[in-house]
Amino acid sequence: MNIEVTVLAENTVRGRQLLAEHGWACYLRCGNDGLLWDTGQGMAIAHNARELGLPLSQVQTVVLSHGHYDHTSGLAEVWDANRDVRVIGHSACTGPKFRRLADGSVRDVGMKTSIRDGLISIQNRWDPCDVSRCIIGPLWTTGPVPRITDFEDTGGDFYLDDACQTVDPIVDDQALFFDTAAGIVVLLGCAHAGVINTLMHIRQLRPNRPIDTVIGGMHLGSATQDRIRQTIRGLTDLGVQRVAPSHCTGFSAAAEMRAAFGDRCEETHVGKRGLFSAPDSMLV
């Protein structure tokens, strides 16, 4: 079975008639099934889908990596195209979420009220799930990621209230993964649980399979040089062959990865496509 992954929303863009935004969304074709991994902010996804020939009306399933606005707001555009779409995410992704910025101001970074209300209205098509599970074919979610490393954190001052009294551990953070002949391909959202924690968790879920490719946001924009270097060391120690940092990874971290991985560190932008083969013998 071939799995085609196309970036629909990302901070950067190449090519005519496509739009960038601070957000993340990927369109996956898995056999006859269409799936969205996140939906971006909602300003670009419908336009880019049309330009790239990827009809949102053919999406049967949306999987949310976590509940931040730049990954969930595009659900409105998906519902405009197909109200019957199934939405899967951790139960905590619909809760309140705030971030305290460097200047001390507080910003609501959670799911829009209209999106939260929309999930309630679709009832049995909103499928909150707090464990690793098979979505379709070879595609699996990690479920909540255990926090094991001593150098990774959520990547910012995140809270469950606008008074910043209760820290948000972002327990809803998860990744999507599937197996190929070369090894496991991992699609991150923002890796608020830590990219190394995420990959270690996947190794626990699939102990006999190597991790080949890691694609997506790693939330290292405000990370120290030490954390960036420990992350790269962790990627190397885990045997990761290719990385495609995107969205919230940050320029410095992406540059360090390029220096460490060379051509095996790939640029990610709106319109980027990857084709992977998941042999039938690996389907579970």
Secondary structure, 3 states (H helix, E strand, C coil): CEEEEEEEECCCECCCCCCCCCCCEEEEEECCEEEEECCCCCCCHHHHHHHCCCCHHHEEEEECCCCCHHHHCCHHHHHHHCCCCEEEECHHHHCCCEEECCCCCEEECCCCHHHHHHHHHHHHHEEECCCCEEEECCEEECCCCCCCCCCCCCCCEEECCCCCCCECCCCCCCCEEEEECCEEEEECCCCCCCHHHHHHHHHHHCCCCCEEEEEEECCCCCCCHHHHHHHHHHHHHCCCCEEEEECCCCHHHHHHHHHHHHHHECCCCECCEEEEECCHHHCC
